[in-house]
Amino acid sequence: MEKLFTPFQAGDTDLVNRVVMAPMTRSRAMSGDTADELTAKYYQQRASAGLLITEGSQISVQGQGYLFTPGIYSGAQVQGWQKVTKAVHNAGGKIYIQLWHVGRISHNSLQTDGQAPVSSVAATASNSTCYARDESGRPGPVPVSEPRALSVPEIKAVVQDYVQAAKNAIRAGFDGVEIHAANGYLLEQFINGGLNIRKDEYGGADPENRLRFVLEVTDAISAAIGAGKTGIRLAPFGRLFDMHAFDNEEETWLLLADKLSARSLSYVHLSDQQTLGEQAIPAGFIEKFRAACSAPLIIAGGFDKQRAEAYLQEGKADLIGFGRPYIANPDLVERMANDWPLNEVNRATMYGGDEKGYTDYTFWADSQD
Ligand SMILES: Cc1cc2nc3c(=O)[nH]c(=O)nc-3n(C[C@H](O)[C@H](O)[C@H](O)COP(=O)(O)O)c2cc1C
């Protein structure tokens, strides 16, 4: 029997199979950064996954780096997400929301009163764009702004923003939350030793200091909604958004693995960035991570059915995340289970726009009419 289609329990949530829809920004929250009926339809179409993880959803205005991404900090946003969770649950699915703070990958125009975005240190990400309005007011990619370093009281306030967002998520009907600590955004801007040269207890050479913020967020959310409803996404050796190699890089990630292991989380999710154009997680690292961390493990990045099954059979992961294949195949589970061919993703409609490239990808059964 193929393991990919067998059930698994992740924290408090029973999953009918081990197929996870990886979090993917789609930039279609056109009104008030709020999920709507179209968002609900998109996720409902994909509800046969064992677990859906939503697109990154900003926990605050400060946490936003792209126009038209949904938030989870206002009452209207909670109501918008309620439509989504209801639709997914009606279809028998399970859904987590990804909690996002972009840190320095933002632009002054997206921030309250045009303030600077925030990060661990005041260093601008090179060769990095976010998505905001240009001088003529037209939405488009713009170079990220120079950030300022968060003060310690401000770090504590951001932890509280995460907690409020997690509580909002439960009110909105989500089965749990995924902390986005991957892909070069705020929490990774603290973990990365090349960037975070702060002199206080949140940075510098000692990895314990650089891990403090992400662990405080994890613990505060777990205390608020339960560890069994709390997952976290990491990108070990991640290079997206001007992240660089740093001293004792592997040791830092394995120390974090060890610390997360003690926390009885719903899952830990590793993002391999190879298919996003960056280096792969080095060979042998996943085995070491797994040895250090007893939490259920999701791995995403470049999987098809065969590779997913091999990872599960070898015990390298418990669950497999699929990104782009899920954009183009709402019935990815059925297609993989029956060895039906997959639709190809259209890159031009990945971000922004309407139903096209969002809810109009065909189900295999309909394409046979
Ligand atoms: C259009 C698009 C949007 C994405 N948005 C997010 C996001 O919001 N949060 C995140 O953690 N990863 C994001 N990712 C990364 C995916 O979750 C996934 O790790 C990546 O696509 C590799 O998996 P794949 O090879 O199966 O596509 C995004 C990827 C794509 C293609």
The ligand as an SDF file (V2000), in Angstrom:
LIG
                    3D

 31 33  0  0  0  0  0  0  0  0999 V2000
    3.2210   31.1800   -6.2760 C   0  0  0  0  0  0  0  0  0  0  0  0
    3.9600   30.7560   -5.0350 C   0  0  0  0  0  0  0  0  0  0  0  0
    3.7050   31.3880   -3.8240 C   0  0  0  0  0  0  0  0  0  0  0  0
    4.3530   30.9650   -2.6490 C   0  0  0  0  0  0  0  0  0  0  0  0
    4.0260   31.5620   -1.4560 N   0  0  0  0  0  0  0  0  0  0  0  0
    4.5320   31.0610   -0.2970 C   0  0  0  0  0  0  0  0  0  0  0  0
    4.0500   31.5460    0.9570 C   0  0  0  0  0  0  0  0  0  0  0  0
    3.1600   32.3940    1.0640 O   0  0  0  0  0  0  0  0  0  0  0  0
    4.6190   31.0060    2.0840 N   0  0  0  0  0  0  0  0  0  0  0  0
    5.6090   30.0590    2.0240 C   0  0  0  0  0  0  0  0  0  0  0  0
    6.0840   29.6000    3.0650 O   0  0  0  0  0  0  0  0  0  0  0  0
    6.0390   29.5680    0.8480 N   0  0  0  0  0  0  0  0  0  0  0  0
    5.5170   30.0260   -0.3060 C   0  0  0  0  0  0  0  0  0  0  0  0
    5.8920   29.4610   -1.5070 N   0  0  0  0  0  0  0  0  0  0  0  0
    6.7940   28.2880   -1.5160 C   0  0  0  0  0  0  0  0  0  0  0  0
    5.9610   26.9950   -1.5810 C   0  0  0  0  0  0  0  0  0  0  0  0
    5.2620   26.7750   -0.3620 O   0  0  0  0  0  0  0  0  0  0  0  0
    6.8370   25.7510   -1.8430 C   0  0  0  0  0  0  0  0  0  0  0  0
    7.7430   25.5780   -0.7870 O   0  0  0  0  0  0  0  0  0  0  0  0
    7.5960   25.8770   -3.1550 C   0  0  0  0  0  0  0  0  0  0  0  0
    6.7040   26.2160   -4.2170 O   0  0  0  0  0  0  0  0  0  0  0  0
    8.3330   24.5700   -3.5170 C   0  0  0  0  0  0  0  0  0  0  0  0
    7.4110   23.5290   -3.7060 O   0  0  0  0  0  0  0  0  0  0  0  0
    7.0400   22.9920   -5.1820 P   0  0  0  0  0  0  0  0  0  0  0  0
    8.3480   22.6180   -5.8380 O   0  0  0  0  0  0  0  0  0  0  0  0
    6.1540   21.7970   -4.9190 O   0  0  0  0  0  0  0  0  0  0  0  0
    6.3480   24.1020   -5.8950 O   0  0  0  0  0  0  0  0  0  0  0  0
    5.2940   29.9040   -2.6930 C   0  0  0  0  0  0  0  0  0  0  0  0
    5.5630   29.2990   -3.9310 C   0  0  0  0  0  0  0  0  0  0  0  0
    4.9070   29.6930   -5.0820 C   0  0  0  0  0  0  0  0  0  0  0  0
    5.1980   28.9750   -6.3810 C   0  0  0  0  0  0  0  0  0  0  0  0
  1  2  1  0
  2  3  1  0
  2 30  2  0
  3  4  2  0
  4  5  1  0
  4 28  1  0
  5  6  2  0
  6  7  1  0
  6 13  1  0
  7  8  2  0
  7  9  1  0
  9 10  1  0
 10 11  2  0
 10 12  1  0
 12 13  2  0
 13 14  1  0
 14 15  1  0
 14 28  1  0
 15 16  1  0
 16 17  1  0
 16 18  1  0
 18 19  1  0
 18 20  1  0
 20 21  1  0
 20 22  1  0
 22 23  1  0
 23 24  1  0
 24 25  2  0
 24 26  1  0
 24 27  1  0
 28 29  2  0
 29 30  1  0
 30 31  1  0
M  END
$$$$
